[in-house]
Amino acid sequence: MEHIPTAEWLTQAASAAERQGSGSLLRVVLVVMVVGCVLTAWFLLRGYKRDD
């Protein structure tokens, strides 16, 4: 294993992140949005339940 200076290592890591894109971050954001919408709908709609 060769020694890579810190600045070069950071540059390589940044370029690798650019090539990968924001796929995993986008998935996390979408999952959090869906769960938040479901919880918000449940919280708002539970008040409309009728006890006849």
N, C-alpha and C positions, 0 to 999 in steps of 0.2 A: 504494500500500500504506500503510495507516494504522499509526501507532505504537501498540502495545499495551504498557502497563506490565507489568513482570515478574510481579507478583502476579496480575493479571488473566489473563495468558497461562498461568500455572500452573493457575489455576482452570479455564480452558477446556480445557486438556489433560487434567486429571483427570476432568472431566465427559465428555469424549470417550472416555476409556478405560473409564469405567463403562458407557457405552452400547454399546461394542464387545463387552464381556464378556471372558471368559478363553479364547476359542476357540483362539488360537494357542498359548498356554501349555499348554492341555490337550492339544493335539496333540503338542507336544514331550514332555510327560510320558508320554503313552501310547506314543510311539515308543521312548523310552528304556526304559520298562518292558518292552516286547516284546523289544527287543534284549538287555536284561539277562537276561530269562528264557531266551531261546535260548542265550546264551553260558553261563549257569549249567547248563542242561540238557546242553549239549555237554561242559562240563568234568566234570560228575558222571558222565555216561554213557560217556565215553571209557575210564574205568577198567574197565568191564565187557566190553570187547572181548576175545574169546578168540583166542589164537593157537594153532590146532590143528595 
